[in-house]
Amino acid sequence: MAISKNAVKAKKSERRKYFADKEKQQLEMIKMMLGDNFETVKTKVFSQLDKIIQSSAIVENINSIVRAFLNISRNRINQEILNLIMFYHNYRRYKAGKRKGKTPMELLTGTKQDKDWLEMLLEKVEEHNHLSAA
């Protein structure tokens, strides 16, 4: 059963519990209305809701990553820093939510990432240094 967005986003356990209880009550009411069709309709609805991508959430995610770099660089961001931020974003593991433990690239490609983003970055730097020295 899917958990409502409000319950997931709630910071305090009381609010999480409130929204989870509210969702349970509403599902029970809908179950009485739909009868035998409830499970089929519920599965279809939750499947469609899971496909919705909130662009504002993606933008806020990127802003939260970039903001830290902007604060320490006094708003002087160059292309190299942007590339580093992009690399970090694409190869870091999510720490919470339904994507917990996965990286954006794993979700995109379906290929498991065995190394941490920092290990991968250091390998890229060594490759670049090796190629530059040759």
N, CA, C and O atoms as CSV, one atom per row, in Angstrom:
chain,resi,resn,atom,element,x,y,z
A,1,MET,N,N,0.835,-1.182,0.000
A,1,MET,CA,C,0.000,0.000,0.000
A,1,MET,C,C,0.881,1.247,0.000
A,1,MET,O,O,1.835,1.347,0.771
A,2,ALA,N,N,0.561,2.155,-0.838
A,2,ALA,CA,C,1.335,3.393,-0.924
A,2,ALA,C,C,1.024,4.287,0.266
A,2,ALA,O,O,-0.100,4.301,0.768
A,3,ILE,N,N,2.012,5.021,0.705
A,3,ILE,CA,C,1.834,5.965,1.805
A,3,ILE,C,C,1.648,7.344,1.196
A,3,ILE,O,O,2.334,7.711,0.241
A,4,SER,N,N,0.716,8.104,1.755
A,4,SER,CA,C,0.434,9.419,1.190
A,4,SER,C,C,1.656,10.323,1.248
A,4,SER,O,O,2.516,10.182,2.117
A,5,LYS,N,N,1.709,11.240,0.315
A,5,LYS,CA,C,2.832,12.171,0.231
A,5,LYS,C,C,2.954,12.992,1.509
A,5,LYS,O,O,4.062,13.265,1.970
A,6,ASN,N,N,1.812,13.389,2.083
A,6,ASN,CA,C,1.851,14.178,3.311
A,6,ASN,C,C,2.512,13.401,4.447
A,6,ASN,O,O,3.277,13.971,5.224
A,7,ALA,N,N,2.224,12.117,4.545
A,7,ALA,CA,C,2.824,11.295,5.606
A,7,ALA,C,C,4.326,11.164,5.385
A,7,ALA,O,O,5.095,11.184,6.346
A,8,VAL,N,N,4.746,11.030,4.152
A,8,VAL,CA,C,6.165,10.889,3.845
A,8,VAL,C,C,6.914,12.184,4.137
A,8,VAL,O,O,8.020,12.156,4.677
A,9,LYS,N,N,6.315,13.318,3.781
A,9,LYS,CA,C,6.994,14.603,3.936
A,9,LYS,C,C,6.942,15.148,5.358
A,9,LYS,O,O,7.721,16.036,5.706
A,10,ALA,N,N,6.033,14.627,6.187
A,10,ALA,CA,C,5.893,15.146,7.555
A,10,ALA,C,C,7.170,14.892,8.345
A,10,ALA,O,O,7.703,13.782,8.345
A,11,LYS,N,N,7.646,15.916,9.007
A,11,LYS,CA,C,8.879,15.804,9.791
A,11,LYS,C,C,8.606,15.182,11.164
A,11,LYS,O,O,9.428,14.421,11.675
A,12,LYS,N,N,7.476,15.500,11.750
A,12,LYS,CA,C,7.158,15.031,13.096
A,12,LYS,C,C,6.317,13.764,13.032
A,12,LYS,O,O,5.444,13.625,12.175
A,13,SER,N,N,6.590,12.853,13.942
A,13,SER,CA,C,5.911,11.556,13.930
A,13,SER,C,C,4.408,11.689,14.149
A,13,SER,O,O,3.635,10.897,13.610
A,14,GLU,N,N,3.978,12.690,14.941
A,14,GLU,CA,C,2.537,12.868,15.156
A,14,GLU,C,C,1.827,13.182,13.835
A,14,GLU,O,O,0.754,12.649,13.552
A,15,ARG,N,N,2.441,14.051,13.036
A,15,ARG,CA,C,1.823,14.418,11.744
A,15,ARG,C,C,1.848,13.232,10.785
A,15,ARG,O,O,0.894,13.009,10.040
A,16,ARG,N,N,2.950,12.466,10.808
A,16,ARG,CA,C,3.030,11.271,9.960
A,16,ARG,C,C,1.901,10.307,10.306
A,16,ARG,O,O,1.225,9.775,9.426
A,17,LYS,N,N,1.711,10.094,11.610
A,17,LYS,CA,C,0.669,9.181,12.069
A,17,LYS,C,C,-0.712,9.717,11.680
A,17,LYS,O,O,-1.570,8.953,11.237
A,18,TYR,N,N,-0.930,11.023,11.842
A,18,TYR,CA,C,-2.204,11.635,11.483
A,18,TYR,C,C,-2.535,11.378,10.013
A,18,TYR,O,O,-3.641,10.948,9.689
A,19,PHE,N,N,-1.575,11.643,9.126
A,19,PHE,CA,C,-1.825,11.459,7.697
A,19,PHE,C,C,-1.983,9.992,7.322
A,19,PHE,O,O,-2.792,9.658,6.456
A,20,ALA,N,N,-1.221,9.117,7.962
A,20,ALA,CA,C,-1.360,7.682,7.689
A,20,ALA,C,C,-2.747,7.197,8.121
A,20,ALA,O,O,-3.384,6.422,7.408
A,21,ASP,N,N,-3.209,7.648,9.279
A,21,ASP,CA,C,-4.550,7.279,9.754
A,21,ASP,C,C,-5.628,7.832,8.828
A,21,ASP,O,O,-6.601,7.146,8.513
A,22,LYS,N,N,-5.447,9.070,8.400
A,22,LYS,CA,C,-6.417,9.698,7.497
A,22,LYS,C,C,-6.504,8.932,6.181
A,22,LYS,O,O,-7.596,8.707,5.659
A,23,GLU,N,N,-5.344,8.530,5.644
A,23,GLU,CA,C,-5.328,7.758,4.406
A,23,GLU,C,C,-6.045,6.424,4.592
A,23,GLU,O,O,-6.810,5.996,3.728
A,24,LYS,N,N,-5.792,5.774,5.721
A,24,LYS,CA,C,-6.433,4.486,6.010
A,24,LYS,C,C,-7.950,4.639,6.060
A,24,LYS,O,O,-8.672,3.805,5.514
A,25,GLN,N,N,-8.437,5.690,6.704
A,25,GLN,CA,C,-9.881,5.946,6.786
A,25,GLN,C,C,-10.478,6.175,5.399
A,25,GLN,O,O,-11.538,5.641,5.072
A,26,GLN,N,N,-9.784,6.973,4.591
A,26,GLN,CA,C,-10.294,7.280,3.256
A,26,GLN,C,C,-10.310,6.038,2.374
A,26,GLN,O,O,-11.246,5.839,1.599
A,27,LEU,N,N,-9.279,5.200,2.487
A,27,LEU,CA,C,-9.256,3.967,1.699
A,27,LEU,C,C,-10.376,3.023,2.118
A,27,LEU,O,O,-10.982,2.361,1.275
A,28,GLU,N,N,-10.651,2.961,3.410
A,28,GLU,CA,C,-11.759,2.124,3.893
A,28,GLU,C,C,-13.090,2.613,3.330
A,28,GLU,O,O,-13.926,1.808,2.922
A,29,MET,N,N,-13.288,3.930,3.306
A,29,MET,CA,C,-14.516,4.506,2.771
A,29,MET,C,C,-14.655,4.186,1.279
A,29,MET,O,O,-15.732,3.807,0.820
A,30,ILE,N,N,-13.576,4.339,0.537
A,30,ILE,CA,C,-13.601,4.049,-0.902
A,30,ILE,C,C,-13.822,2.561,-1.144
A,30,ILE,O,O,-14.504,2.177,-2.094
A,31,LYS,N,N,-13.248,1.731,-0.287
A,31,LYS,CA,C,-13.429,0.277,-0.401
A,31,LYS,C,C,-14.904,-0.085,-0.268
A,31,LYS,O,O,-15.403,-0.945,-0.994
A,32,MET,N,N,-15.609,0.576,0.668
A,32,MET,CA,C,-17.049,0.317,0.831
A,32,MET,C,C,-17.815,0.755,-0.412
A,32,MET,O,O,-18.791,0.112,-0.796
A,33,MET,N,N,-17.381,1.841,-1.041
A,33,MET,CA,C,-18.078,2.352,-2.219
A,33,MET,C,C,-17.832,1.477,-3.447
A,33,MET,O,O,-18.754,1.237,-4.227
A,34,LEU,N,N,-16.597,0.996,-3.626
A,34,LEU,CA,C,-16.232,0.255,-4.837
A,34,LEU,C,C,-16.459,-1.256,-4.719
A,34,LEU,O,O,-16.618,-1.937,-5.732
A,35,GLY,N,N,-16.475,-1.766,-3.526
A,35,GLY,CA,C,-16.701,-3.202,-3.326
A,35,GLY,C,C,-15.595,-4.039,-3.938
A,35,GLY,O,O,-14.418,-3.848,-3.631
A,36,ASP,N,N,-15.979,-4.978,-4.815
A,36,ASP,CA,C,-15.033,-5.921,-5.414
A,36,ASP,C,C,-14.015,-5.257,-6.342
A,36,ASP,O,O,-12.947,-5.820,-6.581
A,37,ASN,N,N,-14.322,-4.092,-6.859
A,37,ASN,CA,C,-13.415,-3.394,-7.783
A,37,ASN,C,C,-12.320,-2.609,-7.067
A,37,ASN,O,O,-11.434,-2.052,-7.713
A,38,PHE,N,N,-12.376,-2.563,-5.750
A,38,PHE,CA,C,-11.472,-1.703,-4.984
A,38,PHE,C,C,-9.997,-1.961,-5.290
A,38,PHE,O,O,-9.268,-1.028,-5.628
A,39,GLU,N,N,-9.553,-3.202,-5.179
A,39,GLU,CA,C,-8.120,-3.503,-5.360
A,39,GLU,C,C,-7.640,-3.132,-6.759
A,39,GLU,O,O,-6.552,-2.577,-6.913
A,40,THR,N,N,-8.438,-3.433,-7.773
A,40,THR,CA,C,-8.059,-3.115,-9.153
A,40,THR,C,C,-7.923,-1.605,-9.343
A,40,THR,O,O,-6.933,-1.122,-9.894
A,41,VAL,N,N,-8.928,-0.874,-8.881
A,41,VAL,CA,C,-8.916,0.587,-9.034
A,41,VAL,C,C,-7.771,1.185,-8.218
A,41,VAL,O,O,-7.062,2.068,-8.702
A,42,LYS,N,N,-7.585,0.715,-6.991
A,42,LYS,CA,C,-6.518,1.224,-6.127
A,42,LYS,C,C,-5.156,1.015,-6.783
A,42,LYS,O,O,-4.320,1.919,-6.790
A,43,THR,N,N,-4.936,-0.168,-7.330
A,43,THR,CA,C,-3.657,-0.465,-7.984
A,43,THR,C,C,-3.426,0.469,-9.166
A,43,THR,O,O,-2.328,1.000,-9.332
A,44,LYS,N,N,-4.450,0.673,-9.984
A,44,LYS,CA,C,-4.321,1.564,-11.143
A,44,LYS,C,C,-4.043,3.007,-10.715
A,44,LYS,O,O,-3.176,3.675,-11.279
A,45,VAL,N,N,-4.781,3.475,-9.718
A,45,VAL,CA,C,-4.631,4.866,-9.269
A,45,VAL,C,C,-3.244,5.093,-8.686
A,45,VAL,O,O,-2.570,6.059,-9.043
A,46,PHE,N,N,-2.807,4.195,-7.778
A,46,PHE,CA,C,-1.485,4.369,-7.174
A,46,PHE,C,C,-0.380,4.232,-8.210
A,46,PHE,O,O,0.652,4.895,-8.106
A,47,SER,N,N,-0.584,3.386,-9.199
A,47,SER,CA,C,0.405,3.240,-10.273
A,47,SER,C,C,0.536,4.543,-11.060
A,47,SER,O,O,1.646,4.976,-11.370
A,48,GLN,N,N,-0.593,5.161,-11.378
A,48,GLN,CA,C,-0.568,6.428,-12.108
A,48,GLN,C,C,0.044,7.543,-11.255
A,48,GLN,O,O,0.802,8.369,-11.764
A,49,LEU,N,N,-0.280,7.567,-9.975
A,49,LEU,CA,C,0.271,8.596,-9.093
A,49,LEU,C,C,1.782,8.464,-8.961
A,49,LEU,O,O,2.484,9.471,-8.867
A,50,ASP,N,N,2.292,7.235,-8.954
A,50,ASP,CA,C,3.737,7.019,-8.855
A,50,ASP,C,C,4.487,7.515,-10.086
A,50,ASP,O,O,5.686,7.783,-10.017
A,51,LYS,N,N,3.786,7.638,-11.213
A,51,LYS,CA,C,4.431,8.092,-12.451
A,51,LYS,C,C,4.587,9.607,-12.517
A,51,LYS,O,O,5.333,10.119,-13.352
A,52,ILE,N,N,3.893,10.319,-11.650
A,52,ILE,CA,C,3.949,11.779,-11.658
A,52,ILE,C,C,5.297,12.230,-11.119
A,52,ILE,O,O,5.702,11.838,-10.025
A,53,ILE,N,N,5.983,13.050,-11.890
A,53,ILE,CA,C,7.266,13.600,-11.461
A,53,ILE,C,C,7.037,15.066,-11.134
A,53,ILE,O,O,6.580,15.847,-11.969
A,54,GLN,N,N,7.366,15.415,-9.908
A,54,GLN,CA,C,7.207,16.792,-9.491
A,54,GLN,C,C,8.452,17.562,-9.882
A,54,GLN,O,O,9.498,17.418,-9.249
A,55,SER,N,N,8.349,18.372,-10.915
A,55,SER,CA,C,9.531,19.091,-11.378
A,55,SER,C,C,10.053,20.035,-10.314
A,55,SER,O,O,11.262,20.249,-10.224
A,56,SER,N,N,9.171,20.604,-9.507
A,56,SER,CA,C,9.644,21.518,-8.465
A,56,SER,C,C,10.519,20.777,-7.462
A,56,SER,O,O,11.474,21.348,-6.936
A,57,ALA,N,N,10.207,19.513,-7.192
A,57,ALA,CA,C,11.018,18.729,-6.260
A,57,ALA,C,C,12.413,18.502,-6.847
A,57,ALA,O,O,13.409,18.566,-6.127
A,58,ILE,N,N,12.480,18.242,-8.129
A,58,ILE,CA,C,13.771,18.038,-8.788
A,58,ILE,C,C,14.588,19.327,-8.744
A,58,ILE,O,O,15.782,19.306,-8.445
A,59,VAL,N,N,13.938,20.438,-9.041
A,59,VAL,CA,C,14.621,21.733,-9.032
A,59,VAL,C,C,15.115,22.056,-7.631
A,59,VAL,O,O,16.241,22.526,-7.466
A,60,GLU,N,N,14.292,21.813,-6.627
A,60,GLU,CA,C,14.704,22.079,-5.241
A,60,GLU,C,C,15.862,21.171,-4.834
A,60,GLU,O,O,16.744,21.586,-4.082
A,61,ASN,N,N,15.860,19.941,-5.325
A,61,ASN,CA,C,16.957,19.015,-5.050
A,61,ASN,C,C,18.265,19.585,-5.599
A,61,ASN,O,O,19.274,19.632,-4.895
A,62,ILE,N,N,18.242,20.013,-6.843
A,62,ILE,CA,C,19.437,20.594,-7.470
A,62,ILE,C,C,19.837,21.881,-6.752
A,62,ILE,O,O,21.019,22.110,-6.493
A,63,ASN,N,N,18.849,22.721,-6.431
A,63,ASN,CA,C,19.162,23.974,-5.724
A,63,ASN,C,C,19.833,23.714,-4.390
A,63,ASN,O,O,20.760,24.431,-4.014
A,64,SER,N,N,19.379,22.696,-3.668
A,64,SER,CA,C,19.978,22.420,-2.361
A,64,SER,C,C,21.427,21.972,-2.501
A,64,SER,O,O,22.247,22.253,-1.628
A,65,ILE,N,N,21.749,21.280,-3.586
A,65,ILE,CA,C,23.132,20.856,-3.833
A,65,ILE,C,C,23.982,22.052,-4.247
A,65,ILE,O,O,25.073,22.255,-3.712
A,66,VAL,N,N,23.496,22.834,-5.183
A,66,VAL,CA,C,24.257,23.966,-5.723
A,66,VAL,C,C,24.427,25.074,-4.681
A,66,VAL,O,O,25.459,25.745,-4.651
A,67,ARG,N,N,23.417,25.267,-3.826
A,67,ARG,CA,C,23.453,26.350,-2.837
A,67,ARG,C,C,24.703,26.277,-1.953
A,67,ARG,O,O,25.328,27.300,-1.671
A,68,ALA,N,N,25.059,25.079,-1.523
A,68,ALA,CA,C,26.248,24.930,-0.673
A,68,ALA,C,C,27.504,25.406,-1.404
A,68,ALA,O,O,28.357,26.066,-0.810
A,69,PHE,N,N,27.617,25.072,-2.685
A,69,PHE,CA,C,28.777,25.497,-3.471
A,69,PHE,C,C,28.756,27.002,-3.704
A,69,PHE,O,O,29.800,27.654,-3.680
A,70,LEU,N,N,27.566,27.553,-3.930
A,70,LEU,CA,C,27.458,29.001,-4.134
A,70,LEU,C,C,27.896,29.762,-2.887
A,70,LEU,O,O,28.566,30.791,-2.978
A,71,ASN,N,N,27.515,29.252,-1.735
A,71,ASN,CA,C,27.862,29.937,-0.482
A,71,ASN,C,C,29.372,29.991,-0.265
A,71,ASN,O,O,29.893,31.009,0.191
A,72,ILE,N,N,30.081,28.905,-0.589
A,72,ILE,CA,C,31.527,28.907,-0.333
A,72,ILE,C,C,32.332,29.528,-1.471
A,72,ILE,O,O,33.495,29.879,-1.275
A,73,SER,N,N,31.742,29.669,-2.649
A,73,SER,CA,C,32.490,30.202,-3.787
A,73,SER,C,C,32.188,31.676,-4.055
A,73,SER,O,O,32.647,32.243,-5.046
A,74,ARG,N,N,31.422,32.282,-3.170
A,74,ARG,CA,C,31.048,33.700,-3.322
A,74,ARG,C,C,30.418,33.967,-4.694
A,74,ARG,O,O,30.722,34.964,-5.349
A,75,ASN,N,N,29.546,33.068,-5.106
A,75,ASN,CA,C,28.787,33.176,-6.356
A,75,ASN,C,C,29.647,33.182,-7.614
A,75,ASN,O,O,29.204,33.652,-8.661
A,76,ARG,N,N,30.859,32.670,-7.525
A,76,ARG,CA,C,31.731,32.570,-8.706
A,76,ARG,C,C,31.816,31.108,-9.109
A,76,ARG,O,O,32.752,30.401,-8.735
A,77,ILE,N,N,30.846,30.670,-9.860
A,77,ILE,CA,C,30.782,29.275,-10.302
A,77,ILE,C,C,31.240,29.216,-11.750
A,77,ILE,O,O,30.757,29.968,-12.597
A,78,ASN,N,N,32.173,28.319,-12.023
A,78,ASN,CA,C,32.615,28.139,-13.410
A,78,ASN,C,C,32.130,26.772,-13.918
A,78,ASN,O,O,31.505,26.011,-13.179
A,79,GLN,N,N,32.419,26.486,-15.145
A,79,GLN,CA,C,31.930,25.248,-15.761
A,79,GLN,C,C,32.490,24.006,-15.070
A,79,GLN,O,O,31.792,23.000,-14.944
A,80,GLU,N,N,33.734,24.069,-14.625
A,80,GLU,CA,C,34.329,22.914,-13.943
A,80,GLU,C,C,33.585,22.576,-12.657
A,80,GLU,O,O,33.353,21.406,-12.352
A,81,ILE,N,N,33.212,23.609,-11.906
A,81,ILE,CA,C,32.458,23.391,-10.662
A,81,ILE,C,C,31.075,22.824,-10.993
A,81,ILE,O,O,30.600,21.909,-10.319
A,82,LEU,N,N,30.440,23.359,-12.014
A,82,LEU,CA,C,29.129,22.835,-12.423
A,82,LEU,C,C,29.236,21.365,-12.842
A,82,LEU,O,O,28.349,20.568,-12.539
A,83,ASN,N,N,30.313,21.009,-13.533
A,83,ASN,CA,C,30.524,19.612,-13.926
A,83,ASN,C,C,30.700,18.719,-12.695
A,83,ASN,O,O,30.195,17.597,-12.655
A,84,LEU,N,N,31.416,19.225,-11.702
A,84,LEU,CA,C,31.606,18.476,-10.461
A,84,LEU,C,C,30.275,18.270,-9.732
A,84,LEU,O,O,29.984,17.175,-9.250
A,85,ILE,N,N,29.483,19.324,-9.659
A,85,ILE,CA,C,28.161,19.224,-9.028
A,85,ILE,C,C,27.297,18.220,-9.779
A,85,ILE,O,O,26.605,17.412,-9.158
A,86,MET,N,N,27.330,18.262,-11.100
A,86,MET,CA,C,26.561,17.329,-11.927
A,86,MET,C,C,26.999,15.889,-11.666
A,86,MET,O,O,26.163,14.995,-11.530
A,87,PHE,N,N,28.302,15.670,-11.598
A,87,PHE,CA,C,28.828,14.328,-11.344
A,87,PHE,C,C,28.344,13.837,-9.984
A,87,PHE,O,O,27.867,12.710,-9.856
A,88,TYR,N,N,28.470,14.687,-8.975
A,88,TYR,CA,C,28.011,14.334,-7.628
A,88,TYR,C,C,26.537,13.964,-7.648
A,88,TYR,O,O,26.146,12.925,-7.117
A,89,HIS,N,N,25.724,14.807,-8.258
A,89,HIS,CA,C,24.275,14.557,-8.290
A,89,HIS,C,C,23.936,13.239,-8.980
A,89,HIS,O,O,23.074,12.499,-8.507
A,90,ASN,N,N,24.592,12.943,-10.071
A,90,ASN,CA,C,24.255,11.753,-10.852
A,90,ASN,C,C,24.732,10.443,-10.234
A,90,ASN,O,O,24.152,9.391,-10.503
A,91,TYR,N,N,25.778,10.487,-9.411
A,91,TYR,CA,C,26.376,9.249,-8.910
A,91,TYR,C,C,26.288,9.059,-7.387
A,91,TYR,O,O,26.768,8.050,-6.870
A,92,ARG,N,N,25.688,10.001,-6.670
A,92,ARG,CA,C,25.547,9.837,-5.223
A,92,ARG,C,C,24.337,8.960,-4.923
A,92,ARG,O,O,23.408,8.870,-5.726
A,93,ARG,N,N,24.357,8.325,-3.778
A,93,ARG,CA,C,23.240,7.472,-3.364
A,93,ARG,C,C,22.217,8.285,-2.581
A,93,ARG,O,O,22.570,9.109,-1.738
A,94,TYR,N,N,20.934,8.035,-2.876
A,94,TYR,CA,C,19.878,8.652,-2.088
A,94,TYR,C,C,19.902,8.060,-0.688
A,94,TYR,O,O,20.099,6.856,-0.525
A,95,LYS,N,N,19.704,8.895,0.317
A,95,LYS,CA,C,19.771,8.442,1.707
A,95,LYS,C,C,18.397,8.155,2.296
A,95,LYS,O,O,18.296,7.520,3.346
A,96,ALA,N,N,17.347,8.612,1.638
A,96,ALA,CA,C,15.994,8.407,2.175
A,96,ALA,C,C,14.995,8.348,1.027
A,96,ALA,O,O,15.338,8.636,-0.119
A,97,GLY,N,N,13.783,7.981,1.333
A,97,GLY,CA,C,12.716,7.949,0.344
A,97,GLY,C,C,12.642,6.627,-0.395
A,97,GLY,O,O,13.354,5.676,-0.073
A,98,LYS,N,N,11.772,6.584,-1.387
A,98,LYS,CA,C,11.578,5.316,-2.105
A,98,LYS,C,C,12.766,4.962,-2.990
A,98,LYS,O,O,12.859,3.827,-3.457
A,99,ARG,N,N,13.673,5.900,-3.233
A,99,ARG,CA,C,14.878,5.624,-4.033
A,99,ARG,C,C,16.110,5.372,-3.162
A,99,ARG,O,O,17.230,5.305,-3.669
A,100,LYS,N,N,15.901,5.232,-1.864
A,100,LYS,CA,C,16.996,5.054,-0.900
A,100,LYS,C,C,17.943,3.947,-1.347
A,100,LYS,O,O,17.521,2.855,-1.726
A,101,GLY,N,N,19.259,4.267,-1.289
A,101,GLY,CA,C,20.277,3.283,-1.636
A,101,GLY,C,C,20.601,3.206,-3.117
A,101,GLY,O,O,21.507,2.471,-3.510
A,102,LYS,N,N,19.880,3.952,-3.951
A,102,LYS,CA,C,20.125,3.948,-5.396
A,102,LYS,C,C,20.689,5.299,-5.817
A,102,LYS,O,O,20.542,6.294,-5.108
A,103,THR,N,N,21.332,5.320,-6.974
A,103,THR,CA,C,21.830,6.576,-7.525
A,103,THR,C,C,20.949,6.963,-8.714
A,103,THR,O,O,20.284,6.103,-9.291
A,104,PRO,N,N,20.936,8.241,-9.087
A,104,PRO,CA,C,20.168,8.632,-10.262
A,104,PRO,C,C,20.587,7.856,-11.521
A,104,PRO,O,O,19.740,7.515,-12.348
A,105,MET,N,N,21.882,7.578,-11.665
A,105,MET,CA,C,22.334,6.834,-12.849
A,105,MET,C,C,21.859,5.378,-12.821
A,105,MET,O,O,21.556,4.809,-13.869
A,106,GLU,N,N,21.792,4.778,-11.641
A,106,GLU,CA,C,21.257,3.415,-11.532
A,106,GLU,C,C,19.789,3.400,-11.950
A,106,GLU,O,O,19.345,2.491,-12.652
A,107,LEU,N,N,19.049,4.403,-11.518
A,107,LEU,CA,C,17.634,4.480,-11.877
A,107,LEU,C,C,17.458,4.696,-13.373
A,107,LEU,O,O,16.541,4.145,-13.981
A,108,LEU,N,N,18.331,5.492,-13.962
A,108,LEU,CA,C,18.243,5.793,-15.394
A,108,LEU,C,C,18.648,4.604,-16.252
A,108,LEU,O,O,17.962,4.266,-17.216
A,109,THR,N,N,19.772,3.964,-15.899
A,109,THR,CA,C,20.318,2.913,-16.760
A,109,THR,C,C,19.914,1.503,-16.348
A,109,THR,O,O,19.954,0.582,-17.165
A,110,GLY,N,N,19.520,1.325,-15.073
A,110,GLY,CA,C,19.208,-0.009,-14.580
A,110,GLY,C,C,20.444,-0.823,-14.253
A,110,GLY,O,O,20.338,-2.004,-13.921
A,111,THR,N,N,21.624,-0.207,-14.342
A,111,THR,CA,C,22.898,-0.876,-14.060
A,111,THR,C,C,23.342,-0.530,-12.648
A,111,THR,O,O,23.328,0.638,-12.260
A,112,LYS,N,N,23.737,-1.540,-11.876
A,112,LYS,CA,C,24.166,-1.325,-10.491
A,112,LYS,C,C,25.507,-0.600,-10.456
A,112,LYS,O,O,26.416,-0.906,-11.227
A,113,GLN,N,N,25.610,0.356,-9.555
A,113,GLN,CA,C,26.850,1.111,-9.349
A,113,GLN,C,C,27.531,0.535,-8.117
A,113,GLN,O,O,26.996,0.621,-7.012
A,114,ASP,N,N,28.712,-0.054,-8.303
A,114,ASP,CA,C,29.402,-0.721,-7.200
A,114,ASP,C,C,30.236,0.225,-6.353
A,114,ASP,O,O,30.494,-0.056,-5.183
A,115,LYS,N,N,30.658,1.333,-6.924
A,115,LYS,CA,C,31.570,2.239,-6.217
A,115,LYS,C,C,30.843,3.495,-5.755
A,115,LYS,O,O,29.810,3.881,-6.303
A,116,ASP,N,N,31.413,4.116,-4.736
A,116,ASP,CA,C,30.929,5.401,-4.253
A,116,ASP,C,C,31.285,6.481,-5.278
A,116,ASP,O,O,32.245,6.329,-6.033
A,117,TRP,N,N,30.522,7.555,-5.305
A,117,TRP,CA,C,30.756,8.617,-6.288
A,117,TRP,C,C,32.157,9.201,-6.147
A,117,TRP,O,O,32.772,9.576,-7.146
A,118,LEU,N,N,32.666,9.282,-4.929
A,118,LEU,CA,C,33.986,9.862,-4.711
A,118,LEU,C,C,35.095,8.967,-5.273
A,118,LEU,O,O,36.065,9.462,-5.848
A,119,GLU,N,N,34.948,7.656,-5.105
A,119,GLU,CA,C,35.911,6.721,-5.703
A,119,GLU,C,C,35.920,6.872,-7.223
A,119,GLU,O,O,36.976,6.894,-7.855
A,120,MET,N,N,34.728,6.976,-7.791
A,120,MET,CA,C,34.622,7.125,-9.249
A,120,MET,C,C,35.275,8.425,-9.708
A,120,MET,O,O,35.960,8.459,-10.731
A,121,LEU,N,N,35.057,9.498,-8.940
A,121,LEU,CA,C,35.644,10.788,-9.288
A,121,LEU,C,C,37.169,10.716,-9.240
A,121,LEU,O,O,37.842,11.201,-10.150
A,122,LEU,N,N,37.711,10.120,-8.197
A,122,LEU,CA,C,39.165,10.004,-8.079
A,122,LEU,C,C,39.746,9.173,-9.228
A,122,LEU,O,O,40.828,9.482,-9.725
A,123,GLU,N,N,39.038,8.125,-9.650
A,123,GLU,CA,C,39.485,7.339,-10.810
A,123,GLU,C,C,39.520,8.199,-12.068
A,123,GLU,O,O,40.461,8.121,-12.857
A,124,LYS,N,N,38.486,9.020,-12.250
A,124,LYS,CA,C,38.439,9.908,-13.422
A,124,LYS,C,C,39.605,10.892,-13.398
A,124,LYS,O,O,40.220,11.160,-14.430
A,125,VAL,N,N,39.904,11.428,-12.217
A,125,VAL,CA,C,41.017,12.388,-12.085
A,125,VAL,C,C,42.327,11.687,-12.423
A,125,VAL,O,O,43.158,12.241,-13.142
A,126,GLU,N,N,42.517,10.472,-11.911
A,126,GLU,CA,C,43.751,9.727,-12.210
A,126,GLU,C,C,43.851,9.425,-13.706
A,126,GLU,O,O,44.927,9.536,-14.294
A,127,GLU,N,N,42.733,9.043,-14.318
A,127,GLU,CA,C,42.731,8.793,-15.767
A,127,GLU,C,C,43.149,10.045,-16.509
A,127,GLU,O,O,43.981,9.990,-17.415
A,128,HIS,N,N,42.574,11.176,-16.125
A,128,HIS,CA,C,42.888,12.442,-16.788
A,128,HIS,C,C,44.370,12.784,-16.614
A,128,HIS,O,O,45.030,13.195,-17.568
A,129,ASN,N,N,44.888,12.614,-15.399
A,129,ASN,CA,C,46.294,12.915,-15.142
A,129,ASN,C,C,47.204,11.981,-15.925
A,129,ASN,O,O,48.240,12.405,-16.436
A,130,HIS,N,N,46.824,10.722,-16.021
A,130,HIS,CA,C,47.617,9.750,-16.778
A,130,HIS,C,C,47.640,10.098,-18.275
A,130,HIS,O,O,48.682,10.020,-18.925
A,131,LEU,N,N,46.481,10.478,-18.801
A,131,LEU,CA,C,46.407,10.857,-20.212
A,131,LEU,C,C,47.168,12.150,-20.496
A,131,LEU,O,O,47.784,12.303,-21.551
A,132,SER,N,N,47.114,13.085,-19.532
A,132,SER,CA,C,47.811,14.364,-19.705
A,132,SER,C,C,49.314,14.177,-19.668
A,132,SER,O,O,50.042,14.894,-20.353
A,133,ALA,N,N,49.789,13.227,-18.881
A,133,ALA,CA,C,51.228,12.996,-18.762
A,133,ALA,C,C,51.782,12.256,-19.976
A,133,ALA,O,O,52.973,12.351,-20.270
A,134,ALA,N,N,50.931,11.524,-20.676
A,134,ALA,CA,C,51.398,10.737,-21.834
A,134,ALA,C,C,51.640,11.551,-23.048
A,134,ALA,O,O,52.033,11.014,-24.084
